[in-house]
Amino acid sequence: MATTADGPERGARVLARRDPALRAMVAAHGVPPIVPGRRGSHFATLARAICFQQLAGRAAASIHARFEALFDGPPTAAGVLALPSGALRSAGLSGAKAASITDLSERVISGSLRLHGIGRRTDDEVVAALTEVRGIGEWTAQMFLMFRLGRLDVWPVLDYGVRVGHARLFGLDAPLAPKALAAAGEPFRPYRSLVAWYCWRAADTFTPDD
């Protein structure tokens, strides 16, 4: 797999040489910001992702801000488990999301999910570990790979924005189904994360780190 040592800059150059549609996107939008996250913790990143699931940006940001306000400092697994009963719901989290953040916290504290050093694991291993957590699916795990760990070869075929953007980029009449899109991404290894970012731009959608 491509590593962050290869760099998104090199990846963008490779893709520009490989395909004229991507060459135009590189010229228009520059280098995708697929780099390891340096702010906050892995736990806080995952908790934020759960807060933002299936919500519009402004509403999700408001709930996340209220969630963060529950703590003296950054959110932690121990801090979540020390909260009074009902505190997560009072911040605006649904019952399902409160249960997800609680399950995440319990797994981190018990050691069944080891976030320390997770960046040394393969993409598949990271996805397998994270999707054991209640409420964290493949898409959330892939966004963690891309925007927290800076992995360059993630191809989120379930993302509607990627599907729509891919169709627009390559002149298709309709978005491909996920299985067909998986095959269509093969020529762009090992920089499919960058292609996904350009698909978001082509679809005029926000990427998960916006």
Secondary structure, DSSP 8 states (H G I E B T S, - for coil): ---TTT-HHHHHHHHHHH-HHHHHHHHHH-S-------SS-HHHHHHHHHHHTTS-HHHHHHHHHHHHTTSSSS--HHHHHTS-TTHHHHTT--HHHHHHHHHHHHHHHHTSS--TTGGGS-HHHHHHHHTTSTT--HHHHHHHHHHTS--S----TT-HHHHHHHHHHTT-SS---HHHHHHHTGGGTT-HHHHHHHHHHHHT---TT-
